[in-house]
Amino acid sequence: MNHYEAIILALDDWINAKYPNAWKSAGTSLADMVPKSLGGNNSSNVSDEYRVLERVSPGTYRLFSR
């Protein structure tokens, strides 16, 4: 296992432990966290402070530097 996989696994485990069965899919939430300037949804109610992701490919996102 590399660092990237360990970080993803730890985050996934933490979310599932902290909020069990809270979300079935994070896809819409991820898409809503993309800023409008990077092609994010105009219909999203997510404030700019939480729009910190960039869509790399369908279903794949990454944090971007501000």
All heavy atoms as TSV, in Angstrom:
chain	resi	resn	atom	element	x	y	z
A	1	MET	N	N	0.854	-1.174	0.000
A	1	MET	CA	C	0.000	0.000	0.000
A	1	MET	C	C	0.899	1.235	0.000
A	1	MET	O	O	1.875	1.297	0.728
A	1	MET	CB	C	-0.892	-0.017	1.250
A	1	MET	CG	C	-1.766	1.205	1.356
A	1	MET	SD	S	-2.857	1.263	2.799
A	1	MET	CE	C	-3.896	-0.118	2.530
A	2	ASN	N	N	0.536	2.208	-0.831
A	2	ASN	CA	C	1.315	3.454	-0.848
A	2	ASN	C	C	0.611	4.530	-0.007
A	2	ASN	O	O	-0.485	4.315	0.516
A	2	ASN	CB	C	1.559	3.919	-2.286
A	2	ASN	CG	C	0.286	4.263	-3.030
A	2	ASN	OD1	O	-0.649	4.833	-2.477
A	2	ASN	ND2	N	0.237	3.920	-4.313
A	3	HIS	N	N	1.243	5.685	0.117
A	3	HIS	CA	C	0.688	6.784	0.919
A	3	HIS	C	C	-0.699	7.197	0.432
A	3	HIS	O	O	-1.607	7.441	1.221
A	3	HIS	CB	C	1.613	8.006	0.883
A	3	HIS	CG	C	2.829	7.846	1.704
A	3	HIS	ND1	N	4.046	7.648	1.127
A	3	HIS	CD2	C	3.017	7.846	3.039
A	3	HIS	CE1	C	4.955	7.540	2.082
A	3	HIS	NE2	N	4.357	7.648	3.247
A	4	TYR	N	N	-0.869	7.300	-0.863
A	4	TYR	CA	C	-2.139	7.745	-1.428
A	4	TYR	C	C	-3.273	6.792	-1.069
A	4	TYR	O	O	-4.355	7.215	-0.672
A	4	TYR	CB	C	-2.032	7.895	-2.948
A	4	TYR	CG	C	-0.853	8.734	-3.365
A	4	TYR	CD1	C	0.193	8.180	-4.072
A	4	TYR	CD2	C	-0.782	10.082	-3.013
A	4	TYR	CE1	C	1.290	8.952	-4.440
A	4	TYR	CE2	C	0.303	10.854	-3.378
A	4	TYR	CZ	C	1.337	10.294	-4.092
A	4	TYR	OH	O	2.417	11.048	-4.449
A	5	GLU	N	N	-3.004	5.510	-1.215
A	5	GLU	CA	C	-4.017	4.514	-0.883
A	5	GLU	C	C	-4.345	4.543	0.605
A	5	GLU	O	O	-5.511	4.411	0.997
A	5	GLU	CB	C	-3.539	3.122	-1.296
A	5	GLU	CG	C	-3.437	2.934	-2.800
A	5	GLU	CD	C	-2.683	1.679	-3.192
A	5	GLU	OE1	O	-1.744	1.270	-2.477
A	5	GLU	OE2	O	-3.041	1.114	-4.239
A	6	ALA	N	N	-3.329	4.721	1.445
A	6	ALA	CA	C	-3.541	4.775	2.899
A	6	ALA	C	C	-4.384	5.985	3.288
A	6	ALA	O	O	-5.274	5.881	4.141
A	6	ALA	CB	C	-2.195	4.808	3.623
A	7	ILE	N	N	-4.145	7.119	2.660
A	7	ILE	CA	C	-4.923	8.330	2.950
A	7	ILE	C	C	-6.375	8.133	2.542
A	7	ILE	O	O	-7.301	8.451	3.293
A	7	ILE	CB	C	-4.298	9.560	2.255
A	7	ILE	CG1	C	-2.965	9.906	2.916
A	7	ILE	CG2	C	-5.251	10.749	2.284
A	7	ILE	CD1	C	-2.124	10.888	2.122
A	8	ILE	N	N	-6.592	7.599	1.353
A	8	ILE	CA	C	-7.954	7.357	0.871
A	8	ILE	C	C	-8.677	6.369	1.791
A	8	ILE	O	O	-9.820	6.588	2.191
A	8	ILE	CB	C	-7.943	6.854	-0.578
A	8	ILE	CG1	C	-7.481	7.980	-1.509
A	8	ILE	CG2	C	-9.303	6.332	-0.993
A	8	ILE	CD1	C	-7.122	7.520	-2.906
A	9	LEU	N	N	-8.018	5.298	2.154
A	9	LEU	CA	C	-8.617	4.284	3.027
A	9	LEU	C	C	-8.946	4.880	4.396
A	9	LEU	O	O	-10.036	4.658	4.930
A	9	LEU	CB	C	-7.677	3.091	3.166
A	9	LEU	CG	C	-8.165	1.951	4.051
A	9	LEU	CD1	C	-9.457	1.358	3.500
A	9	LEU	CD2	C	-7.084	0.871	4.158
A	10	ALA	N	N	-8.015	5.648	4.959
A	10	ALA	CA	C	-8.244	6.258	6.270
A	10	ALA	C	C	-9.416	7.232	6.238
A	10	ALA	O	O	-10.254	7.242	7.145
A	10	ALA	CB	C	-6.976	6.968	6.749
A	11	LEU	N	N	-9.493	8.038	5.204
A	11	LEU	CA	C	-10.594	8.987	5.077
A	11	LEU	C	C	-11.924	8.251	4.912
A	11	LEU	O	O	-12.915	8.582	5.574
A	11	LEU	CB	C	-10.352	9.933	3.899
A	11	LEU	CG	C	-11.399	11.006	3.674
A	11	LEU	CD1	C	-11.576	11.874	4.912
A	11	LEU	CD2	C	-11.018	11.860	2.473
A	12	ASP	N	N	-11.945	7.250	4.074
A	12	ASP	CA	C	-13.155	6.457	3.863
A	12	ASP	C	C	-13.596	5.783	5.156
A	12	ASP	O	O	-14.771	5.816	5.528
A	12	ASP	CB	C	-12.911	5.437	2.755
A	12	ASP	CG	C	-14.180	4.728	2.336
A	12	ASP	OD1	O	-15.183	5.414	2.066
A	12	ASP	OD2	O	-14.154	3.490	2.270
A	13	ASP	N	N	-12.641	5.186	5.882
A	13	ASP	CA	C	-12.966	4.528	7.150
A	13	ASP	C	C	-13.489	5.527	8.172
A	13	ASP	O	O	-14.427	5.241	8.907
A	13	ASP	CB	C	-11.740	3.811	7.712
A	13	ASP	CG	C	-11.402	2.533	6.963
A	13	ASP	OD1	O	-12.218	2.078	6.140
A	13	ASP	OD2	O	-10.296	2.003	7.187
A	14	TRP	N	N	-12.868	6.701	8.238
A	14	TRP	CA	C	-13.284	7.726	9.200
A	14	TRP	C	C	-14.709	8.191	8.906
A	14	TRP	O	O	-15.536	8.297	9.808
A	14	TRP	CB	C	-12.323	8.915	9.163
A	14	TRP	CG	C	-12.676	9.965	10.166
A	14	TRP	CD1	C	-12.311	10.002	11.482
A	14	TRP	CD2	C	-13.484	11.130	9.939
A	14	TRP	NE1	N	-12.842	11.115	12.079
A	14	TRP	CE2	C	-13.567	11.829	11.156
A	14	TRP	CE3	C	-14.139	11.642	8.826
A	14	TRP	CZ2	C	-14.281	13.009	11.293
A	14	TRP	CZ3	C	-14.853	12.815	8.959
A	14	TRP	CH2	C	-14.916	13.485	10.185
A	15	ILE	N	N	-14.998	8.461	7.641
A	15	ILE	CA	C	-16.345	8.912	7.273
A	15	ILE	C	C	-17.371	7.839	7.615
A	15	ILE	O	O	-18.421	8.135	8.197
A	15	ILE	CB	C	-16.409	9.285	5.776
A	15	ILE	CG1	C	-15.615	10.571	5.525
A	15	ILE	CG2	C	-17.859	9.458	5.319
A	15	ILE	CD1	C	-15.429	10.914	4.057
A	16	ASN	N	N	-17.075	6.590	7.267
A	16	ASN	CA	C	-18.013	5.499	7.552
A	16	ASN	C	C	-18.202	5.266	9.048
A	16	ASN	O	O	-19.303	4.934	9.495
A	16	ASN	CB	C	-17.581	4.213	6.866
A	16	ASN	CG	C	-17.791	4.270	5.373
A	16	ASN	OD1	O	-18.726	4.898	4.886
A	16	ASN	ND2	N	-16.917	3.626	4.626
A	17	ALA	N	N	-17.147	5.463	9.848
A	17	ALA	CA	C	-17.260	5.292	11.298
A	17	ALA	C	C	-18.016	6.458	11.930
A	17	ALA	O	O	-18.831	6.273	12.832
A	17	ALA	CB	C	-15.869	5.168	11.921
A	18	LYS	N	N	-17.737	7.652	11.464
A	18	LYS	CA	C	-18.349	8.861	12.032
A	18	LYS	C	C	-19.801	9.031	11.584
A	18	LYS	O	O	-20.641	9.497	12.349
A	18	LYS	CB	C	-17.513	10.067	11.603
A	18	LYS	CG	C	-17.913	11.372	12.181
A	18	LYS	CD	C	-17.330	11.582	13.538
A	18	LYS	CE	C	-17.588	13.019	13.965
A	18	LYS	NZ	N	-17.399	13.194	15.365
A	19	TYR	N	N	-20.098	8.666	10.359
A	19	TYR	CA	C	-21.430	8.855	9.777
A	19	TYR	C	C	-21.909	7.570	9.103
A	19	TYR	O	O	-22.076	7.533	7.887
A	19	TYR	CB	C	-21.408	9.997	8.758
A	19	TYR	CG	C	-20.845	11.277	9.301
A	19	TYR	CD1	C	-19.543	11.660	9.015
A	19	TYR	CD2	C	-21.618	12.105	10.097
A	19	TYR	CE1	C	-19.020	12.833	9.520
A	19	TYR	CE2	C	-21.099	13.286	10.605
A	19	TYR	CZ	C	-19.806	13.648	10.311
A	19	TYR	OH	O	-19.297	14.818	10.819
A	20	PRO	N	N	-22.148	6.516	9.874
A	20	PRO	CA	C	-22.543	5.250	9.261
A	20	PRO	C	C	-23.882	5.365	8.529
A	20	PRO	O	O	-24.830	5.968	9.032
A	20	PRO	CB	C	-22.642	4.287	10.446
A	20	PRO	CG	C	-22.849	5.149	11.632
A	20	PRO	CD	C	-22.139	6.442	11.322
A	21	ASN	N	N	-23.910	4.819	7.331
A	21	ASN	CA	C	-25.123	4.780	6.506
A	21	ASN	C	C	-25.717	6.152	6.207
A	21	ASN	O	O	-26.899	6.272	5.915
A	21	ASN	CB	C	-26.188	3.886	7.150
A	21	ASN	CG	C	-25.684	2.491	7.372
A	21	ASN	OD1	O	-25.073	1.883	6.501
A	21	ASN	ND2	N	-25.902	1.964	8.567
A	22	ALA	N	N	-24.913	7.195	6.289
A	22	ALA	CA	C	-25.431	8.549	6.073
A	22	ALA	C	C	-25.586	8.862	4.592
A	22	ALA	O	O	-26.502	9.580	4.213
A	22	ALA	CB	C	-24.520	9.571	6.739
A	23	TRP	N	N	-24.676	8.349	3.770
A	23	TRP	CA	C	-24.725	8.662	2.352
A	23	TRP	C	C	-24.581	7.390	1.544
A	23	TRP	O	O	-23.744	6.556	1.828
A	23	TRP	CB	C	-23.593	9.610	1.963
A	23	TRP	CG	C	-23.651	10.900	2.678
A	23	TRP	CD1	C	-24.571	11.895	2.527
A	23	TRP	CD2	C	-22.748	11.368	3.687
A	23	TRP	NE1	N	-24.305	12.940	3.367
A	23	TRP	CE2	C	-23.191	12.650	4.087
A	23	TRP	CE3	C	-21.624	10.823	4.287
A	23	TRP	CZ2	C	-22.539	13.387	5.064
A	23	TRP	CZ3	C	-20.977	11.555	5.255
A	23	TRP	CH2	C	-21.439	12.822	5.628
A	24	LYS	N	N	-25.392	7.286	0.508
A	24	LYS	CA	C	-25.252	6.146	-0.395
A	24	LYS	C	C	-24.215	6.435	-1.457
A	24	LYS	O	O	-23.466	5.591	-1.862
A	24	LYS	CB	C	-26.594	5.825	-1.039
A	24	LYS	CG	C	-27.592	5.291	-0.053
A	24	LYS	CD	C	-28.865	4.885	-0.701
A	24	LYS	CE	C	-29.805	4.419	0.363
A	24	LYS	NZ	N	-30.871	3.630	-0.100
A	25	SER	N	N	-24.175	7.676	-1.925
A	25	SER	CA	C	-23.225	8.047	-2.965
A	25	SER	C	C	-22.780	9.486	-2.741
A	25	SER	O	O	-23.598	10.351	-2.461
A	25	SER	CB	C	-23.864	7.924	-4.339
A	25	SER	OG	O	-23.010	8.485	-5.319
A	26	ALA	N	N	-21.505	9.724	-2.866
A	26	ALA	CA	C	-20.980	11.072	-2.690
A	26	ALA	C	C	-20.819	11.787	-4.027
A	26	ALA	O	O	-20.343	12.915	-4.071
A	26	ALA	CB	C	-19.637	11.003	-1.969
A	27	GLY	N	N	-21.224	11.159	-5.125
A	27	GLY	CA	C	-21.009	11.725	-6.453
A	27	GLY	C	C	-21.559	13.118	-6.629
A	27	GLY	O	O	-20.872	14.020	-7.116
A	28	THR	N	N	-22.809	13.344	-6.230
A	28	THR	CA	C	-23.411	14.669	-6.387
A	28	THR	C	C	-22.716	15.683	-5.490
A	28	THR	O	O	-22.455	16.813	-5.906
A	28	THR	CB	C	-24.919	14.622	-6.066
A	28	THR	OG1	O	-25.538	13.698	-6.955
A	28	THR	CG2	C	-25.568	15.984	-6.220
A	29	SER	N	N	-22.396	15.290	-4.274
A	29	SER	CA	C	-21.700	16.196	-3.357
A	29	SER	C	C	-20.335	16.590	-3.907
A	29	SER	O	O	-19.931	17.753	-3.817
A	29	SER	CB	C	-21.528	15.543	-1.984
A	29	SER	OG	O	-22.784	15.294	-1.409
A	30	LEU	N	N	-19.623	15.640	-4.471
A	30	LEU	CA	C	-18.323	15.951	-5.062
A	30	LEU	C	C	-18.483	16.941	-6.216
A	30	LEU	O	O	-17.756	17.927	-6.306
A	30	LEU	CB	C	-17.637	14.673	-5.553
A	30	LEU	CG	C	-17.140	13.724	-4.475
A	30	LEU	CD1	C	-16.758	12.389	-5.090
A	30	LEU	CD2	C	-15.982	14.325	-3.709
A	31	ALA	N	N	-19.443	16.684	-7.083
A	31	ALA	CA	C	-19.673	17.578	-8.215
A	31	ALA	C	C	-20.060	18.978	-7.748
A	31	ALA	O	O	-19.650	19.979	-8.349
A	31	ALA	CB	C	-20.754	17.004	-9.124
A	32	ASP	N	N	-20.819	19.060	-6.668
A	32	ASP	CA	C	-21.227	20.362	-6.129
A	32	ASP	C	C	-20.069	21.134	-5.512
A	32	ASP	O	O	-20.171	22.332	-5.289
A	32	ASP	CB	C	-22.324	20.183	-5.080
A	32	ASP	CG	C	-23.675	19.862	-5.684
A	32	ASP	OD1	O	-23.835	20.031	-6.917
A	32	ASP	OD2	O	-24.576	19.453	-4.928
A	33	MET	N	N	-18.964	20.455	-5.230
A	33	MET	CA	C	-17.807	21.108	-4.606
A	33	MET	C	C	-16.803	21.644	-5.625
A	33	MET	O	O	-15.723	22.094	-5.262
A	33	MET	CB	C	-17.131	20.138	-3.632
A	33	MET	CG	C	-18.009	19.803	-2.444
A	33	MET	SD	S	-17.302	18.542	-1.377
A	33	MET	CE	C	-15.884	19.399	-0.719
A	34	VAL	N	N	-17.163	21.619	-6.896
A	34	VAL	CA	C	-16.316	22.176	-7.953
A	34	VAL	C	C	-16.739	23.630	-8.173
A	34	VAL	O	O	-17.922	23.911	-8.359
A	34	VAL	CB	C	-16.468	21.363	-9.267
A	34	VAL	CG1	C	-15.665	22.004	-10.393
A	34	VAL	CG2	C	-16.040	19.919	-9.047
A	35	PRO	N	N	-15.794	24.575	-8.141
A	35	PRO	CA	C	-16.145	25.981	-8.364
A	35	PRO	C	C	-16.741	26.199	-9.753
A	35	PRO	O	O	-16.417	25.481	-10.706
A	35	PRO	CB	C	-14.809	26.721	-8.256
A	35	PRO	CG	C	-13.871	25.787	-7.626
A	35	PRO	CD	C	-14.361	24.406	-7.913
A	36	LYS	N	N	-17.595	27.184	-9.856
A	36	LYS	CA	C	-18.212	27.506	-11.144
A	36	LYS	C	C	-17.150	27.831	-12.186
A	36	LYS	O	O	-17.296	27.487	-13.351
A	36	LYS	CB	C	-19.183	28.674	-10.987
A	36	LYS	CG	C	-20.398	28.315	-10.175
A	36	LYS	CD	C	-21.288	29.528	-9.973
A	36	LYS	CE	C	-22.386	29.197	-8.977
A	36	LYS	NZ	N	-23.206	30.356	-8.653
A	37	SER	N	N	-16.051	28.458	-11.755
A	37	SER	CA	C	-14.982	28.824	-12.683
A	37	SER	C	C	-14.289	27.606	-13.295
A	37	SER	O	O	-13.626	27.717	-14.323
A	37	SER	CB	C	-13.950	29.715	-11.987
A	37	SER	OG	O	-13.323	29.012	-10.929
A	38	LEU	N	N	-14.445	26.449	-12.650
A	38	LEU	CA	C	-13.852	25.211	-13.162
A	38	LEU	C	C	-14.925	24.270	-13.700
A	38	LEU	O	O	-14.717	23.066	-13.812
A	38	LEU	CB	C	-13.040	24.508	-12.065
A	38	LEU	CG	C	-11.795	25.240	-11.578
A	38	LEU	CD1	C	-11.141	24.476	-10.429
A	38	LEU	CD2	C	-10.808	25.437	-12.714
A	39	GLY	N	N	-16.092	24.823	-14.009
A	39	GLY	CA	C	-17.159	24.026	-14.592
A	39	GLY	C	C	-18.124	23.430	-13.591
A	39	GLY	O	O	-18.868	22.513	-13.926
A	40	GLY	N	N	-18.124	23.954	-12.365
A	40	GLY	CA	C	-19.041	23.452	-11.347
A	40	GLY	C	C	-20.485	23.780	-11.650
A	40	GLY	O	O	-20.792	24.601	-12.512
A	41	ASN	N	N	-21.364	23.136	-10.902
A	41	ASN	CA	C	-22.799	23.282	-11.109
A	41	ASN	C	C	-23.297	24.663	-10.698
A	41	ASN	O	O	-23.050	25.113	-9.588
A	41	ASN	CB	C	-23.567	22.229	-10.292
A	41	ASN	CG	C	-23.218	20.824	-10.688
A	41	ASN	OD1	O	-22.907	20.568	-11.836
A	41	ASN	ND2	N	-23.273	19.912	-9.741
A	42	ASN	N	N	-24.040	25.303	-11.591
A	42	ASN	CA	C	-24.678	26.580	-11.258
A	42	ASN	C	C	-25.827	26.380	-10.291
A	42	ASN	O	O	-26.168	27.283	-9.535
A	42	ASN	CB	C	-25.191	27.273	-12.531
A	42	ASN	CG	C	-24.067	27.820	-13.371
A	42	ASN	OD1	O	-23.065	28.295	-12.860
A	42	ASN	ND2	N	-24.234	27.753	-14.680
A	43	SER	N	N	-26.430	25.210	-10.294
A	43	SER	CA	C	-27.590	24.939	-9.448
A	43	SER	C	C	-27.213	24.542	-8.020
A	43	SER	O	O	-28.083	24.429	-7.161
A	43	SER	CB	C	-28.445	23.840	-10.071
A	43	SER	OG	O	-27.692	22.644	-10.169
A	44	SER	N	N	-25.936	24.352	-7.745
A	44	SER	CA	C	-25.489	23.926	-6.424
A	44	SER	C	C	-25.673	25.037	-5.397
A	44	SER	O	O	-25.450	26.213	-5.672
A	44	SER	CB	C	-24.005	23.533	-6.479
A	44	SER	OG	O	-23.531	23.301	-5.171
A	45	ASN	N	N	-26.070	24.644	-4.180
A	45	ASN	CA	C	-26.200	25.585	-3.065
A	45	ASN	C	C	-24.949	25.630	-2.198
A	45	ASN	O	O	-24.942	26.285	-1.161
A	45	ASN	CB	C	-27.404	25.209	-2.194
A	45	ASN	CG	C	-28.705	25.382	-2.934
A	45	ASN	OD1	O	-28.844	26.273	-3.756
A	45	ASN	ND2	N	-29.662	24.512	-2.654
A	46	VAL	N	N	-23.899	24.935	-2.604
A	46	VAL	CA	C	-22.658	24.883	-1.824
A	46	VAL	C	C	-21.951	26.233	-1.921
A	46	VAL	O	O	-21.788	26.778	-3.014
A	46	VAL	CB	C	-21.740	23.745	-2.337
A	46	VAL	CG1	C	-20.399	23.760	-1.628
A	46	VAL	CG2	C	-22.421	22.403	-2.162
A	47	SER	N	N	-21.541	26.773	-0.754
A	47	SER	CA	C	-20.869	28.072	-0.750
A	47	SER	C	C	-19.451	27.954	-1.318
A	47	SER	O	O	-18.868	26.871	-1.351
A	47	SER	CB	C	-20.834	28.653	0.657
A	47	SER	OG	O	-20.020	27.864	1.492
A	48	ASP	N	N	-18.925	29.067	-1.739
A	48	ASP	CA	C	-17.596	29.095	-2.370
A	48	ASP	C	C	-16.503	28.531	-1.477
A	48	ASP	O	O	-15.546	27.951	-1.971
A	48	ASP	CB	C	-17.237	30.519	-2.798
A	48	ASP	CG	C	-18.052	30.990	-3.993
A	48	ASP	OD1	O	-18.610	30.129	-4.707
A	48	ASP	OD2	O	-18.126	32.210	-4.206
A	49	GLU	N	N	-16.621	28.678	-0.176
A	49	GLU	CA	C	-15.565	28.191	0.727
A	49	GLU	C	C	-15.410	26.674	0.669
A	49	GLU	O	O	-14.347	26.139	0.984
A	49	GLU	CB	C	-15.808	28.654	2.167
A	49	GLU	CG	C	-16.797	27.839	2.941
A	49	GLU	CD	C	-16.962	28.292	4.367
A	49	GLU	OE1	O	-16.060	28.034	5.201
A	49	GLU	OE2	O	-17.990	28.915	4.648
A	50	TYR	N	N	-16.470	25.955	0.267
A	50	TYR	CA	C	-16.419	24.494	0.173
A	50	TYR	C	C	-16.220	23.995	-1.252
A	50	TYR	O	O	-16.159	22.795	-1.486
A	50	TYR	CB	C	-17.691	23.878	0.747
A	50	TYR	CG	C	-17.866	24.161	2.219
A	50	TYR	CD1	C	-18.938	24.905	2.670
A	50	TYR	CD2	C	-16.957	23.693	3.153
A	50	TYR	CE1	C	-19.098	25.185	4.019
A	50	TYR	CE2	C	-17.095	23.970	4.497
A	50	TYR	CZ	C	-18.176	24.711	4.924
A	50	TYR	OH	O	-18.327	24.983	6.252
A	51	ARG	N	N	-16.090	24.875	-2.183
A	51	ARG	CA	C	-15.876	24.485	-3.586
A	51	ARG	C	C	-14.366	24.398	-3.831
A	51	ARG	O	O	-13.754	25.317	-4.368
A	51	ARG	CB	C	-16.559	25.467	-4.520
A	51	ARG	CG	C	-18.073	25.356	-4.466
A	51	ARG	CD	C	-18.720	26.335	-5.417
A	51	ARG	NE	N	-20.135	26.087	-5.526
A	51	ARG	CZ	C	-20.759	25.740	-6.642
A	51	ARG	NH1	N	-20.098	25.608	-7.768
A	51	ARG	NH2	N	-22.053	25.541	-6.647
A	52	VAL	N	N	-13.787	23.294	-3.403
A	52	VAL	CA	C	-12.333	23.139	-3.407
A	52	VAL	C	C	-11.850	21.970	-4.258
A	52	VAL	O	O	-10.690	21.576	-4.172
A	52	VAL	CB	C	-11.798	22.979	-1.965
A	52	VAL	CG1	C	-12.086	24.224	-1.144
A	52	VAL	CG2	C	-12.402	21.755	-1.298
A	53	LEU	N	N	-12.741	21.407	-5.060
A	53	LEU	CA	C	-12.364	20.261	-5.886
A	53	LEU	C	C	-12.326	20.635	-7.356
A	53	LEU	O	O	-13.009	21.537	-7.803
A	53	LEU	CB	C	-13.367	19.116	-5.690
A	53	LEU	CG	C	-13.491	18.545	-4.288
A	53	LEU	CD1	C	-14.538	17.442	-4.265
A	53	LEU	CD2	C	-12.161	18.025	-3.775
A	54	GLU	N	N	-11.519	19.899	-8.076
A	54	GLU	CA	C	-11.420	20.037	-9.527
A	54	GLU	C	C	-11.739	18.676	-10.130
A	54	GLU	O	O	-11.223	17.656	-9.671
A	54	GLU	CB	C	-10.004	20.465	-9.902
A	54	GLU	CG	C	-9.758	20.573	-11.376
A	54	GLU	CD	C	-8.334	20.976	-11.697
A	54	GLU	OE1	O	-7.471	20.994	-10.796
A	54	GLU	OE2	O	-8.087	21.261	-12.871
A	55	ARG	N	N	-12.582	18.637	-11.133
A	55	ARG	CA	C	-12.923	17.377	-11.796
A	55	ARG	C	C	-11.771	16.998	-12.735
A	55	ARG	O	O	-11.413	17.748	-13.622
A	55	ARG	CB	C	-14.224	17.514	-12.579
A	55	ARG	CG	C	-14.662	16.207	-13.221
A	55	ARG	CD	C	-15.997	16.325	-13.933
A	55	ARG	NE	N	-17.083	16.486	-12.969
A	55	ARG	CZ	C	-17.885	17.559	-12.912
A	55	ARG	NH1	N	-17.745	18.549	-13.756
A	55	ARG	NH2	N	-18.825	17.625	-12.013
A	56	VAL	N	N	-11.197	15.840	-12.508
A	56	VAL	CA	C	-10.087	15.346	-13.322
A	56	VAL	C	C	-10.634	14.526	-14.489
A	56	VAL	O	O	-10.179	14.657	-15.622
A	56	VAL	CB	C	-9.121	14.487	-12.474
A	56	VAL	CG1	C	-8.018	13.895	-13.316
A	56	VAL	CG2	C	-8.562	15.302	-11.327
A	57	SER	N	N	-11.608	13.699	-14.191
A	57	SER	CA	C	-12.298	12.872	-15.173
A	57	SER	C	C	-13.631	12.483	-14.545
A	57	SER	O	O	-13.838	12.739	-13.355
A	57	SER	CB	C	-11.458	11.642	-15.539
A	57	SER	OG	O	-11.258	10.819	-14.421
A	58	PRO	N	N	-14.538	11.892	-15.283
A	58	PRO	CA	C	-15.822	11.525	-14.690
A	58	PRO	C	C	-15.649	10.679	-13.424
A	58	PRO	O	O	-14.990	9.646	-13.442
A	58	PRO	CB	C	-16.523	10.723	-15.791
A	58	PRO	CG	C	-15.934	11.279	-17.056
A	58	PRO	CD	C	-14.495	11.564	-16.724
A	59	GLY	N	N	-16.181	11.167	-12.318
A	59	GLY	CA	C	-16.095	10.451	-11.041
A	59	GLY	C	C	-14.783	10.597	-10.315
A	59	GLY	O	O	-14.604	10.033	-9.234
A	60	THR	N	N	-13.830	11.354	-10.856
A	60	THR	CA	C	-12.526	11.535	-10.228
A	60	THR	C	C	-12.289	13.018	-9.975
A	60	THR	O	O	-12.392	13.822	-10.890
A	60	THR	CB	C	-11.393	10.980	-11.112
A	60	THR	OG1	O	-11.664	9.612	-11.416
A	60	THR	CG2	C	-10.046	11.082	-10.429
A	61	TYR	N	N	-11.970	13.348	-8.722
A	61	TYR	CA	C	-11.770	14.742	-8.316
A	61	TYR	C	C	-10.458	14.856	-7.549
A	61	TYR	O	O	-9.941	13.880	-7.035
A	61	TYR	CB	C	-12.930	15.199	-7.417
A	61	TYR	CG	C	-14.255	15.157	-8.109
A	61	TYR	CD1	C	-15.001	13.983	-8.171
A	61	TYR	CD2	C	-14.770	16.282	-8.735
A	61	TYR	CE1	C	-16.212	13.925	-8.824
A	61	TYR	CE2	C	-15.994	16.236	-9.384
A	61	TYR	CZ	C	-16.708	15.054	-9.424
A	61	TYR	OH	O	-17.910	15.018	-10.076
A	62	ARG	N	N	-9.965	16.081	-7.467
A	62	ARG	CA	C	-8.782	16.346	-6.659
A	62	ARG	C	C	-8.925	17.721	-6.037
A	62	ARG	O	O	-9.628	18.596	-6.554
A	62	ARG	CB	C	-7.513	16.262	-7.484
A	62	ARG	CG	C	-7.387	17.350	-8.524
A	62	ARG	CD	C	-6.071	17.254	-9.264
A	62	ARG	NE	N	-6.103	18.147	-10.419
A	62	ARG	CZ	C	-5.392	17.965	-11.495
A	62	ARG	NH1	N	-4.572	16.945	-11.577
A	62	ARG	NH2	N	-5.473	18.808	-12.492
A	63	LEU	N	N	-8.249	17.913	-4.910
A	63	LEU	CA	C	-8.201	19.233	-4.287
A	63	LEU	C	C	-7.347	20.133	-5.158
A	63	LEU	O	O	-6.353	19.692	-5.727
A	63	LEU	CB	C	-7.566	19.147	-2.895
A	63	LEU	CG	C	-8.417	18.575	-1.787
A	63	LEU	CD1	C	-7.544	18.350	-0.557
A	63	LEU	CD2	C	-9.575	19.468	-1.463
A	64	PHE	N	N	-7.724	21.382	-5.270
A	64	PHE	CA	C	-6.887	22.304	-6.014
A	64	PHE	C	C	-6.354	23.376	-5.074
A	64	PHE	O	O	-6.908	23.618	-4.012
A	64	PHE	CB	C	-7.644	22.937	-7.193
A	64	PHE	CG	C	-8.735	23.895	-6.806
A	64	PHE	CD1	C	-8.452	25.245	-6.587
A	64	PHE	CD2	C	-10.035	23.474	-6.666
A	64	PHE	CE1	C	-9.462	26.125	-6.229
A	64	PHE	CE2	C	-11.046	24.345	-6.313
A	64	PHE	CZ	C	-10.741	25.672	-6.085
A	65	SER	N	N	-5.255	23.976	-5.457
A	65	SER	CA	C	-4.644	25.052	-4.667
A	65	SER	C	C	-5.331	26.356	-5.006
A	65	SER	O	O	-5.580	26.656	-6.160
A	65	SER	CB	C	-3.146	25.163	-4.984
A	65	SER	OG	O	-2.506	23.964	-4.655
A	66	ARG	N	N	-5.604	27.125	-3.993
A	66	ARG	CA	C	-6.229	28.436	-4.220
A	66	ARG	C	C	-5.198	29.500	-4.376
A	66	ARG	O	O	-4.187	29.544	-3.910
A	66	ARG	CB	C	-7.130	28.805	-3.051
A	66	ARG	CG	C	-8.315	27.892	-2.950
A	66	ARG	CD	C	-9.185	28.397	-1.858
A	66	ARG	NE	N	-10.205	27.422	-1.572
A	66	ARG	CZ	C	-11.439	27.749	-1.284
A	66	ARG	NH1	N	-11.790	28.986	-1.217
A	66	ARG	NH2	N	-12.311	26.839	-1.023
